[in-house]
Amino acid sequence: MTKFFKYTEYIYLIIGFLSLNVIYTNWSSDKQRAYLFIFFAIVSFGMFLFRRNYRIKFEKHKQDNKE
C-alpha cells in the first residue's frame, strides 16, 4: 500500500512540472491560461508535499505498531 502512495506523490510532481512547462510556453501569448496553470502547479506541488508527509506518518505509525 505504501508503494501506491509513493507513486501518487510522483504523479502530482509530474503534473506540477508539466504545468510549469505550459506556463512557460503560454506566458507571452495567453496569460489567462498561464494563470490557470499557475494555480494547477501550486495545487500539484502542495498535494505532493501533503501526500509525502502523510505517507511518512503512515509508515512511522505502521512501524511503531510492529514493535
Secondary structure, DSSP 8 states (H G I E B T S, - for coil): -HHHHHHHHHHHHHHHHHHHHHHHHHTTT-HHHHHHHHHHHHHHHHHHHHHHHHHHHHHHHHHHHH-
